């Protein structure tokens, strides 16, 4: 099993943050399907202030390029991503158009 950690910021607006969290209490079925079909077996998102931290656990078939290609061709995923961008903003150092940024693992016990 592979594990990835990513980060992203939310806009610093309490109402938008509350809406973002509400959206994630019941994600659209098509979004859940796109996640699991890509080979992701578990996904968790944590928040501290405006900073988000995502943990992805995936099987050996998963890769980010394949997931991006699948998402680009999925109108419902694109609709979800556009909606989420209402709440999100890139972190410092993100490349143009980059949302979630893959973090480097620096320690493991």
C-alpha positions as CSV (number, residue, x, y, z in Angstrom):
1,X,0.0,0.0,0.0
2,X,1.2,3.5,-0.9
3,X,0.6,6.5,1.3
4,X,0.7,10.2,0.3
5,X,0.3,13.4,2.2
6,X,-0.8,16.6,0.6
7,X,-1.6,20.1,1.7
8,X,-3.7,23.1,0.6
9,X,-5.1,26.2,2.2
10,X,-8.6,27.4,2.6
11,X,-9.6,31.0,2.2
12,X,-9.5,32.8,5.6
13,X,-13.3,33.2,5.9
14,X,-15.2,31.4,8.7
15,X,-18.4,31.1,6.6
16,X,-16.5,29.6,3.7
17,X,-14.6,27.2,5.9
18,X,-17.9,26.0,7.5
19,X,-19.4,25.5,4.1
20,X,-16.4,23.5,3.0
21,X,-16.6,21.2,6.0
22,X,-20.4,20.8,5.4
23,X,-19.7,19.8,1.7
24,X,-17.4,17.1,3.0
25,X,-19.9,15.5,5.4
26,X,-21.6,13.9,2.4
27,X,-19.5,14.1,-0.8
28,X,-21.2,13.4,-4.0
29,X,-21.4,9.7,-5.0
30,X,-19.6,10.4,-8.3
31,X,-16.7,11.9,-6.3
32,X,-16.5,8.9,-4.0
33,X,-16.5,6.6,-7.1
34,X,-13.8,8.6,-8.9
35,X,-11.6,8.3,-5.8
36,X,-12.0,4.6,-5.3
37,X,-11.9,3.8,-9.0
38,X,-8.4,5.4,-9.2
39,X,-7.1,3.0,-6.6
40,X,-7.4,5.1,-3.5
41,X,-8.5,2.9,-0.6
42,X,-8.6,5.6,2.1
43,X,-8.6,9.3,2.2
44,X,-8.6,11.6,5.2
45,X,-8.6,15.4,5.4
46,X,-7.6,17.4,8.5
47,X,-7.8,21.1,9.1
48,X,-5.9,23.5,11.4
49,X,-7.1,27.1,10.9
50,X,-6.9,27.5,7.1
51,X,-4.4,24.7,6.5
52,X,-5.7,21.4,5.1
53,X,-3.7,18.1,5.3
54,X,-4.8,15.1,3.3
55,X,-3.7,11.5,3.7
56,X,-4.2,9.2,0.9
57,X,-3.7,5.4,1.1
58,X,-3.8,3.7,-2.3
59,X,-3.2,0.4,-3.9
60,X,-0.3,-0.3,-6.2
61,X,-2.3,0.6,-9.4
62,X,-2.7,4.3,-8.2
63,X,-0.7,7.1,-9.7
64,X,-1.4,10.9,-9.8
65,X,-1.1,11.2,-13.6
66,X,-3.7,8.5,-14.2
67,X,-6.0,10.1,-11.6
68,X,-5.6,13.5,-13.2
69,X,-6.4,12.1,-16.6
70,X,-9.5,10.4,-15.3
71,X,-10.7,13.5,-13.5
72,X,-10.1,15.7,-16.6
73,X,-12.6,13.6,-18.5
74,X,-15.2,13.5,-15.7
75,X,-17.7,16.4,-15.9
76,X,-19.0,15.7,-12.3
77,X,-15.4,15.8,-10.9
78,X,-14.7,19.0,-12.7
79,X,-17.9,20.5,-11.3
80,X,-16.9,19.4,-7.8
81,X,-13.3,20.8,-8.3
82,X,-14.8,24.2,-9.4
83,X,-17.0,24.3,-6.4
84,X,-14.2,23.4,-4.0
85,X,-12.0,26.2,-5.5
86,X,-14.6,28.7,-4.1
87,X,-13.2,27.7,-0.7
88,X,-9.6,26.9,-1.4
89,X,-6.5,28.9,-2.3
90,X,-3.0,27.8,-3.3
91,X,-0.3,27.5,-0.6
92,X,2.8,29.6,-0.9
93,X,5.1,28.0,-3.4
94,X,2.4,26.1,-5.3
95,X,2.9,26.0,-9.1
96,X,0.4,27.9,-11.3
97,X,-2.9,25.9,-11.4
98,X,-1.7,23.6,-8.6
99,X,-4.1,22.9,-5.8
100,X,-3.2,20.1,-3.5
101,X,0.6,19.9,-3.1
102,X,2.4,16.6,-2.4
103,X,4.4,16.8,0.8
104,X,7.8,15.3,1.4
105,X,8.1,12.6,4.1
106,X,10.9,13.6,6.5
107,X,10.4,11.2,9.4
108,X,8.9,7.8,10.2
109,X,9.2,5.9,13.5
